[in-house]
């Protein structure tokens, strides 16, 4: 649609926003006892409750109008058709093909990618199952007990998050470990806990040049060679990469190399061979269920009308708060300790995708884009930052995630956990008025003077929005669904903000400068001339401390 139609849709929302000054979310529930029925969507056992938002039918209609003005439906079709939606790198973003278990044709550059995708998946499963059942062994002939994944960004955050989330499904004889930071402490602390004699290292770097990943991999190679002998190296490493010459020079066997394609972005790569460590841990059947969960959401996103489309609704609520209310952050609070890394995973997915100032045509955007994504598991967060969420000056929309029943955990604990999740979302919405506070203090026989002094500190304004995602259990399929929901939410928001959600040029500058600075940091004889005074001063200060 034309720019004038988009401008009209934004203007209508801005005018409508003014009507909310005197209304609260609690008022909406009081006026409509069936509000929940109208503002939730079910997909099998997954329920998305968006009733606790500053939203009515008119708001939703205007947000849908904005989505249509921004051509969300056409852009969604282009995404699934394999068109080069990553316009700066001239690539499709076809990660959905990685979880297309039906094998139905999906095209990139006019070529059906599914035969290659399914062939690589079979290869991954054959290797993963052989490691799990002991057909592939360590150099000493023993079964592997530990898997160490080397990666960074999406090649670490994805498998690390999923490995922890799905820990009850990992084979009893296996432990998964994830080393990402170039800080040597990450590798050293990991290896102090595990036996190198039965450890398999998975090196995840598409180019086999990623500085952090390859630094850790080279250190591990020396570690293995020094303790087990050079001949043991090929038995203890495998690679997820496309650079066969570099892999061979490293000493990795050709039948232990797994690839993926340039239409798979790092933060969307957990579904690919980047998930090899996870596939080894949870096994073929569970990894297929994980893929099937993502496929469930792809089908829903592609077919459901915008008004009942969960990723679209998630995206529109985010746009409503980011652009019309000016809320700069968004919290994701899973009430599941095993989901401790989920918020960190979403930080990269959301902020690396849509943290942009340039629109698709190269102009500077006139609107705020990605919010800051953050969070921690409940109930821990309740005793940390929830004070700010309840009574602070900043309003933070929240996503709560909770399973109806626990996975490999105590039922009584889970009942308390579930009650806390619902209580928090209810408290954020309802708050507690000054009159309610005063009445409670009066019931405690406080004097009017004491009540007047204390009541403002116990006031909860409420009217703080949240969504709740409820699902049966945290299974591989449930996790796959949750990840895919957020992936498509990010895409829809990128369309509305008219940015490229699939490049990440902002990651590059610091990496380039680090390559230039590393020799100067390492060699005290090299001059710092030409550097800014702060950088030069810090290097000189380090040298005076006797380093380098």
Secondary structure, DSSP 8 states (H G I E B T S, - for coil): --HHHHHHHHHHHHHHHGGGTT--HHHHHHH-TTHHHHSEEEETTEEEE--SSS--HHHHHHHHHHHHHTTHHHHHHHHHTT---BTTTTB---GGGGG-TT----EETTEE-HHHHHHHHHHHHHHHHHHHHTSSB-TTS-B--EEEEE--THHHHHHHHHHHHTGGGS-TT-EEEEE--SSHHHHHHHHHHS-GGGEEEEEE-SSS--HHHHHHHHHHHHHHHHHH-GGGGGGGEEEE-S-HHHHHHHT--GGGEE---TTS-GGG-TTTGGGHHHHHHHHHHHHHHHHHHHHHHHHHHHHS-GGG-HHHHHHHHHHIIIIIS---EEEEEES-GGGTTHHHHHHIIIIIHH--SB-TTS-B-SS----EEE---TTGGGGTTHHHHHHSSS--EEEEEEESS-SSS-HHHHHHHHHHHHHHHHHHHH-B-HHHHHHHHHHTT--HHHHHHHHGGG-B-----EEEEEES---HHHHHHHHHHHHHHHHHHHHHHT--TT--GGGHHHHHHHHHHHHHHH-TTS--TTS-HHHHHHHHHHHHTT--
